[in-house]
Each structure stands twice: as C-alpha cells, then as structure tokens.
Amino acid sequence: KALRGELRHCREALAPLATRLAPAWTRLLGQRRDRLGALGRLLESYGYRNVLQRGYALVTDEAGGIVRSPAQLRPGEGLTIEVADGRIGATVSGAPGLRRKPRPDGGGDDQESLF
C-alpha cells in the first residue's frame, strides 16, 4: 500500500508537468524549425547560383578551373562564362591587363595637362 500511495503521489506531481511539456515541446520544435529555415535561406543566398542571378558571371578556363586574374590567361585560350541562365563559350584575345585609351592631342590650347 505504501508503494501504491507513493506512485499515486508521483503521478499527481507529474501530471501538471506533463500538461506543460507538450506545448513547450511544440514551441521548441517550432523555434528550431524556424531557425533551420532561416539558416537554409542564408546558405542559399551564399550559393554561387544566386550570385549569378544578381548579374555576376563565373569564368572558367579550358580545364574547368576558375579564372581569378587576367594573368592566368593567354591569347587564344578557350573560356566558359557561366551566367544565370546558361553558359557562353569565349576565346581570349589580346594581351592580359588594362588597355589605355590613346591620349587626345592637346589641340594647340595653352592649358597644361594634369597628367
């Protein structure tokens, strides 16, 4: 009888806790699901395909390596340019680096060049 009384007492003590546990568990799962969804969206935003959607391009050489600098390339080398909705084949022309526009002739005016 003492054991049954102890069990009854423990059940009575646990009943309110069990009633509170179900909504707390549901709330916790909801919070974790929302957090996981937010992290998933953040991960997607960092994916390179979303970067392409913003107007950027991924340039790869003939071996499939990412081109990070014009110094990696030689004239005549094939490239693939990946944009948001497809790929474009291209060939490197000219020497790598910036090309300067020809300097306009002074035209005889008396103003000195700032450069």
Secondary structure, 3 states (H helix, E strand, C coil): CHHHHHHHHHHHHHHHHHHHHHHHHHHHHHHHHHHHHHHHHHHHHHCHHHHHHCCCCEEEECCCCECCCHHHCCCCCEEEEEECCEEEEEECCCCCCCCCCCCCCCCCCCCCCCC
